[in-house]
Amino acid sequence: MKSIRLFALSLMLSAATPVWADPPADIGESVEALRQKVGAPGVSIAIVEDGKTTLSRGWGVRKLGEKAPIDAQTIFQTGSTGKAMTAAALAVLVDEGKIAWDDPVIKHMPWFRMYDPWVTREITIRDLLVHRSGLGLGQGDLMFVPRTNLTRKQTVERVAYLKPRTSFRSAYAYDNILYAVAGQLIEDVTGQRWEDFIRARVLRPGGMKNATSDSEERFAVANRSWPHARLSGPLRGLGDQQALNERDELGRNGAPAGGLALSANDMAAWLKIQLAHGALPDGKRLFSEKQAAEMWAPVIPMPITQLPDQLKPAQPMQQAYALGWQVQDYRGHRIISHGGGVFGSITRVVIIPDKNVAFAIMMNSEESGMLLGLTYELLDHYLGEPDYGWTTKWQDWYAARLEGGKAFLEQKAASPAKSGPSLPLAGYAGRYRDPWYGDIVIGQDANGLTIDFTSTPRMAGRLKHWQYDSFVTGFDDPAIEPAYVTFALDADGKVTDVTMKAVSQIADFSWDYHDLDLKPVEDKK
């Protein structure tokens, strides 16, 4: 991996070619027309060229049904784009000599454990940030999705029970949970919560005056966007756009993986820091040029998703993960980027180093086709490429994906076996425990079986028989992804374990029901 990192370092230290292009002349009209066509409540864009903000503005409304407009100071939840800021917070500590990227985590958190004792000894701070720990895609996310009553430290302690899917450092699989570990490490090293440290040492010194790192702080900001989603159709993404309960958010324990809220002005300030390799406008530095190079240097190759023919120009030839950033090629140029999503809000941050330009797009809905379309339209604009019709092509892809998911559900609903359940309903009721998640309680009342995820407030509902000894959840909160719940029985007809999986084949990977291994336990009286 050293050769990859040194190659990236040499690229980064080479002089960027100044860009003299301005934002597209019709960007205001085109973004607004697209927003209305798609039915997105709002969008905000920041563009920085050659160290100057050339666009920072919003379109639409903060919340459907209300008139308050989005402007350059409206904060949006930015999801996993915040991973780069957690990396920057660690870079500050590296510059101060308090940690090193390749320090073992247990040097600073002696109590920390992974499932494998050898990995516990070997895993480094760098490993926490690059998705090569051996954990599976999104493994452990149910500890803070959609919300939780666990503290960050309790969550980090439960990492010890997550069984790896691959050997250590052998493969890439995106996770969020180890960024929660990184946040806890910052607290153990500094004595400050991640929320307080990143505000005091990254956001405010970096000129991000509106940005928040704490939920209650965000709720106190009047000029904030609300999350929206389409939940009234047969699966998430179809149906009418509706405002969500903004307090039904991801658990704060996972905030270092994506708990920041920023405005377009904040994003512009952040992008200037990135293009300046850590330098601030006043001549001071947020982090050193050496650490800037470290954070952009590729560490582990990422698998490349095959795109349909109409989207092939967007398919990179090479792609790797760095410290909180993705590094890939596009039309012969190196692109540093990251996407972000929390329920009801999505973001994309893009840097074109050799053009000395960067931009960010934030939306208070889940219209991925629009987000990707705008991203590639702006990329082509700054790379001098002809119009390719990206917004239409990505919208068509997004619509086809949803229709495919709908067809899959319809096919499954049409063909359950008319068999089972094997037991009277009372035989399935009880308390079941997974080592990393905790307890799930299956109850029974006059209307049938109920289910309650005890570590997740308001994640409860009913079970409807599906086939054999499998049931389907009907959660009280429609924003929670439905799941199959399957009971395994022994020869005497007693439940030995319970497994789950999402009903939808396009469910967000953070609904990692499939990672649960639930065993019956006796309730203590």
NORKA-V43290 format. One record per pair of residues at least 6 apart in sequence whose ideal C-beta (glycine too) atoms are under 6 Angstrom apart, sorted by the first residue. I is the first residue (numbers start at 1). GAP is how many residues later the second one is. D is the distance in Angstrom with one decimal. If there is no record, write none. Layout:
# NORKA-V43290
i->{I/I}
gap->{GAP/GAP}
d->{D/D}
This chain:
# NORKA-V43290
i->{4/5/8/8/9/9/12/12/16/16/16/17/18/18/19/19/19/19/21/22/23/23/23/24/31/32/34/35/35/35/38/38/39/40/40/40/40/41/41/41/41/41/41/42/42/42/42/42/43/43/44/44/44/44/45/45/46/46/46/46/46/47/47/47/48/48/48/48/49/50/53/56/56/56/56/57/58/58/58/60/62/62/62/63/63/64/72/72/73/73/73/73/74/74/74/75/75/75/75/75/76/76/76/77/77/77/78/78/78/78/79/79/79/79/79/80/80/81/81/81/81/82/82/83/83/84/84/85/86/86/86/87/87/87/87/88/89/89/89/91/91/92/92/93/94/95/95/95/98/101/101/102/102/103/104/105/105/106/108/108/108/109/109/113/113/114/115/115/115/119/127/128/128/128/129/129/130/130/130/131/131/131/131/131/132/132/133/134/134/134/134/135/135/135/136/136/137/137/137/138/138/138/139/139/139/140/140/141/141/141/142/142/143/143/144/144/144/144/145/147/147/148/148/148/149/150/150/152/152/152/155/155/156/156/158/161/161/162/172/172/176/176/179/179/180/180/180/182/183/183/186/186/187/190/194/195/195/198/199/203/205/206/206/206/207/208/208/210/210/211/211/212/212/213/215/218/225/226/226/227/227/227/227/228/228/228/228/228/229/229/229/230/230/230/230/231/231/232/232/233/234/234/235/235/235/237/238/244/250/258/267/271/273/274/275/275/277/277/278/278/278/278/278/278/279/280/295/296/296/297/298/298/298/299/300/301/302/302/302/304/307/310/316/316/317/318/319/320/325/325/326/326/327/328/331/334/336/337/338/339/340/345/346/346/346/347/348/348/348/349/350/351/352/355/357/359/361/361/363/368/369/369/369/372/373/373/373/376/377/405/405/408/416/416/417/419/420/420/421/421/422/425/425/426/428/428/429/429/429/430/430/431/431/431/431/432/432/432/432/433/433/433/434/434/434/437/438/439/440/440/441/442/442/443/449/450/451/451/452/453/458/460/461/461/461/461/462/463/464/464/465/466/469/470/470/471/472/473/473/481/481/481/482/483/483/483/484/485/486/487/487/488/488/490/495/497/498/500/500/501/501/502/502}
gap->{294/292/289/290/284/288/281/284/337/338/340/337/32/338/30/336/337/338/361/32/24/31/32/357/28/27/357/8/24/25/329/332/202/323/325/327/330/19/20/23/187/323/324/18/19/28/183/322/16/320/14/26/220/318/10/316/10/218/221/222/314/7/8/312/220/223/224/310/308/306/215/16/208/209/212/15/12/13/16/10/6/8/163/163/180/179/192/193/137/150/190/192/149/151/189/135/146/149/186/188/149/269/286/184/265/268/182/184/262/269/179/261/262/263/268/178/260/257/259/266/268/176/178/96/241/240/241/117/93/96/170/42/208/236/237/114/97/109/113/196/200/109/195/6/197/192/193/196/91/24/25/22/24/22/20/7/18/6/77/80/81/76/79/7/47/6/47/48/49/49/6/50/53/54/194/195/169/170/191/41/42/43/44/190/37/168/45/30/32/33/34/27/29/40/29/37/36/37/372/371/372/374/23/373/376/22/37/35/369/371/295/370/7/12/106/107/109/110/365/104/310/103/105/308/308/103/305/28/32/101/25/98/25/28/278/274/275/274/128/130/78/81/77/78/73/74/76/74/11/73/8/11/6/7/62/18/19/15/14/8/81/63/67/80/62/58/61/53/56/51/55/6/49/47/37/43/139/17/20/17/19/117/118/13/15/116/136/137/15/115/137/7/8/9/11/247/248/7/8/6/172/175/170/174/269/165/164/100/92/82/93/87/13/77/81/83/12/15/7/8/9/10/11/14/6/6/28/26/40/25/22/24/29/23/21/19/17/18/19/15/8/83/12/13/12/11/9/7/11/13/11/12/9/7/52/19/15/13/11/9/7/19/17/20/25/15/13/23/27/11/9/7/30/27/25/19/10/13/8/30/25/26/29/22/17/18/21/14/13/99/101/97/50/51/50/49/48/49/44/48/47/19/24/18/14/59/13/14/15/12/90/8/10/90/92/8/66/86/88/6/86/88/82/83/84/79/17/15/13/78/11/7/9/7/14/12/12/22/8/6/19/16/12/13/14/15/12/8/8/10/6/6/18/14/16/14/12/9/10/21/26/30/21/17/19/30/17/15/13/8/11/8/9/6/25/22/20/13/16/12/13/9/11}
d->{5.0/4.0/4.2/5.4/4.8/5.8/5.2/5.5/5.6/5.5/4.1/5.5/5.1/5.5/5.3/4.4/5.6/4.8/6.0/6.0/5.4/5.6/4.6/5.4/5.4/5.1/5.8/5.7/5.4/5.5/5.1/4.8/5.4/6.0/4.8/4.7/5.8/5.4/5.7/5.1/5.1/5.4/5.5/3.4/5.6/4.3/5.9/4.9/5.2/5.0/4.1/5.7/4.5/4.6/6.0/5.3/4.9/4.3/3.9/4.2/4.8/5.1/4.0/4.4/5.5/4.3/5.4/5.1/4.9/5.1/4.3/4.4/4.3/5.4/5.1/5.4/3.1/5.1/5.5/5.5/4.8/5.8/4.8/4.0/5.4/5.2/4.6/4.9/5.3/5.5/4.8/5.8/5.1/5.6/5.7/5.4/5.8/4.9/4.2/4.9/4.9/5.8/4.0/5.2/4.9/4.2/5.5/5.4/5.0/4.4/4.3/2.9/4.5/4.7/5.7/4.3/4.2/5.0/3.8/5.0/4.8/4.9/4.0/5.8/4.1/3.7/5.6/5.6/5.8/5.6/4.6/5.7/5.4/4.3/3.6/5.4/5.9/4.9/5.3/4.2/3.8/5.3/5.7/4.8/5.8/5.7/5.1/6.0/5.7/5.6/4.5/4.9/5.7/5.5/5.8/5.4/5.4/5.6/5.7/5.8/5.4/5.6/5.1/5.2/3.8/4.6/5.8/5.5/5.9/4.9/5.9/4.5/5.5/4.7/4.8/5.9/4.5/5.3/5.2/5.4/5.9/5.1/5.7/5.7/4.9/4.7/6.0/3.4/5.0/5.9/4.8/5.9/6.0/5.0/3.7/5.4/4.9/5.8/5.0/3.8/4.9/4.9/5.7/5.8/5.2/5.2/3.9/5.6/3.9/5.1/5.7/5.6/6.0/5.0/5.6/3.1/5.1/3.6/4.5/5.2/5.7/3.4/5.8/5.8/5.8/5.5/5.9/6.0/5.4/4.3/5.6/4.4/5.2/4.7/4.7/3.7/3.9/5.2/5.1/5.1/5.8/3.9/4.8/3.7/6.0/5.2/5.7/5.7/3.7/3.0/5.1/5.4/5.5/5.5/5.0/4.5/4.5/5.1/4.9/4.6/6.0/5.7/5.5/5.4/3.9/4.0/5.2/4.3/5.3/4.6/4.5/4.2/4.8/5.7/5.8/4.8/3.8/5.1/5.4/4.5/6.0/2.2/5.0/5.5/5.4/5.4/5.7/4.2/5.9/5.1/5.1/5.4/5.7/4.6/5.6/4.9/6.0/3.2/5.0/3.3/5.3/5.7/5.2/6.0/5.2/4.8/5.6/4.6/5.3/5.8/4.0/4.0/5.6/5.7/6.0/5.7/4.8/3.9/5.1/5.3/4.2/5.9/6.0/4.5/5.5/5.8/4.3/5.5/5.8/5.6/3.4/5.4/4.8/5.9/5.4/5.1/4.5/5.7/5.5/5.6/4.6/5.0/4.0/5.1/5.5/5.6/4.1/5.2/5.2/5.7/5.4/5.7/5.8/5.5/5.6/6.0/4.1/4.5/5.4/5.2/4.1/5.4/5.2/6.0/5.5/4.7/5.0/5.6/5.0/4.6/5.6/4.2/5.9/5.5/5.1/5.5/5.9/5.4/5.8/5.4/4.6/4.0/3.0/4.2/4.9/3.3/4.0/3.9/4.9/5.7/4.1/5.1/5.6/4.2/4.3/5.6/4.2/5.6/5.8/5.6/5.4/5.5/5.5/5.7/5.7/5.6/5.1/5.8/4.5/5.9/5.4/5.7/5.2/5.2/5.2/5.1/5.2/3.8/5.7/5.1/5.9/4.7/4.8/5.7/5.1/5.9/4.2/4.6/5.5/6.0/4.6/6.0/5.8/4.2/4.0/5.6/5.4/5.9/4.3/4.0/5.9/5.9/5.7/5.0/3.8/4.9/4.7/4.0/5.1/5.8/5.6/4.8/4.4/5.4/4.4/4.7/6.0/5.2/5.0/5.4/4.8/4.3/4.5/4.8/5.5/4.6/5.4/5.3/5.2/5.0/5.5/5.1/5.0/5.0/5.6/5.4/4.0/3.7/5.4/5.4/4.6/5.0/5.7}
